[in-house]
């Protein structure tokens, strides 16, 4: 008898052999931020079907480029010619691993509230949905999206993301495959108590059709779909004849039986069933009749939605249009036709919209288009396009102005850098640089933008660069609501523009550093004074053991083992900052004072930031909520080697208001460039506090 402890040890060993979790820490010496990335093997420890005898007729190994869904098919289907009772040859080890997982996952889930279940089922209760007039939004970020390279998400984060998706009001949230890995089983278990009723009613459990040779009611993977208590289930089925005969090695008729049996069993239990028809478009082109037979089998068994999958992402929009129209014509009155596109040709959004125009009533996609290989269809482009350009009716239309926030929330949770150029939600989506464009925008916002950015929760930005015209500067000055006559504004805008062009010729870039531009404008006025001034500073870097990187890492590991598994923070830099500060924001007499502070940090920039904050917080407590969230360094003239000019950009965030801003500085001394960017960032945080005094007060 194998003990529970032995079982868990073996499971852990197996998990590590499959890749386990690897944590990679990276840092830039002197950088304020240290980031930790988690890389998880794409192979997870799945519950395998009963072991079957491996014979000489066993198929070849799974192709190295197989998709995650195809890997899961292989994990859940019999590819051998072994007899039905071949499971009796399973090893004792496989049996107790299987039993251990089943014992952990078979703990009873709280029953789903019937009202919550009915809420999700009402979407399809009145018959099939036909696009583009009405479109159901189906999010698969938590399942297909997490298959993207370098993305790993904990169960706790999946729950948070699911709740946020529900608040945005997507119609369905495909949260995972409870039959494929313990994390997704944990998600569905915890969801019953940690998500609100609305979110639970939107959950979809993903799975596959039953295995060959058994009934659906006896398939362990199918039973996991039932046990997870999701009101809706989406099962993947092969709809490509070649995939059926050569990949899963099933008889074409048997594949149809697998679809029929799986759908009819789940629907008999009151579960709404959708069928993802894998390789649909490729299969349609290969053998249209068989692909349509797969649709027919699913519909007759009770499937509410037929999802056409462009699994390999190689379909062209005109092919999608033609195939969708024919599919909708044959089955559109019996079930809602959906679409699931991958972005391998950069056409996932275009194909999804084309499908909607041709009658698709449900679109699957992910937030920010994340997904395996090159990604999935991006809901952050699809939803606004349908709402603002097609006038489609979607339940999330009323929350469209939250889609930019949703996009950035997901990136923040997954520790991804947001795509500045993303349509609708990127920070550059409504950014204007050319002076001609900005001048036209002053006359009419519609002159150079296709929608009002506020409708998607974004904002218009006027960029400042050497390509800018005077209107760019004037736009910034108007935004600051400065009490200056028009003649003075016109004169100063020209002076500031010339200064911008001169600085950019030296290596500055202000396109992503609006805070530095605003400070430049404020400094040009006579009714603004500096909230503080750095009189002098020093920065020291030291170490107790200058050694090779490998030995340093070894030393860190030794420190870790001596401290109970925790690597202690080692301060390797010390900075001293002497500042003259405006102690009273109301500017009474003799309220300027000099303050000298010393602080340590992981590097010279970290130490300077700590010392500067320490010196300013007593006079300006609002800076306590200031965080440095990004630090970027770029060498501008590499040929100059160590004498090269360095550009530093630092991004700040006020954690109380969620406001973010970026500053920039250039210097041949990287420490000086960093300090100047730091000073600008701290000053920008105080710009609204110190209005109403004069530069002369500091003289």
RAMO-V825209 format. One line per field, one symbol per residue. psi: psi as a letter, one per 20 degrees, with the letter a starting at -180 (. if undefined). burial: 1 if it has 9 or more other ideal C-beta (glycine too) atoms within 8 Angstrom, else 0. Layout:
psi = ???
burial = ???
This chain:
psi = pprhghghghggggghhihapppopqqppiqhppqpqppppipqoqoqrpqqpprijqrrqpqhjqrhhhghghhjqojrkqrhjiiijqqhghghgghgghhhijppqqqqphhgghghihhjhjrqpprigpppoopkgifhhijqpjppprgghhggggghhghhkqhqooianijhqhghghghghhhiiqrhgghiiqppqarrrrqirqhiiphhghhhghijpiqpoppqpjoghhghhgilqphhhghhhggggghgghijjpppqoonqkgghhghgngggghhgggggghijphpooopmgikjqqhhgggghgghghhhihihqpprqoqqkhjkjggghghggghjipippqaqpjkqrqdjrrpohihgghggghhikqoqhjhijhjjhgggghgggghjlqpqohjpqgiqijhkppgphgghhhhhgphihkqhrohhhjjaqppoqpaiiqrhhgghgghhhilpmqqhggggghhgggghgghghhhiiqpjhjmhghghhhghiiqikprphrpogrqqpqprqinorqghhghhhhhghghikkjpoqpopjqpqppoqpqohohimrqkjpqpppqpqrrirhggggggggghhhhhhmhhihjpqoiqopppphmhhicijqqppppppqpoihijpqrqrqqpqiohgggggghgggghghhjhihjqjaqhhhi.
burial = 000000110110011001100100000001110000111010010110101110000000000000011111111111010100011000000111110111011000100100011011100100011110011111111111111100111010111111111101111111111111111111111111001011111111111111100101001111111111111111111111111110110101011101111111111000111111111111110110011111111110111111111110101010111011101100110011111111110011101111111111111111111111001111111111111101010101001101110111111011010100011111001111111011111000001010101011110111111001111111111001000000001101111110111011001111101111111111001001111101001010000000000001001100110010000000101111111111000010001101101011111111111111111110110110110101101001000000011111111111000001111111100111111111111111111011001010110
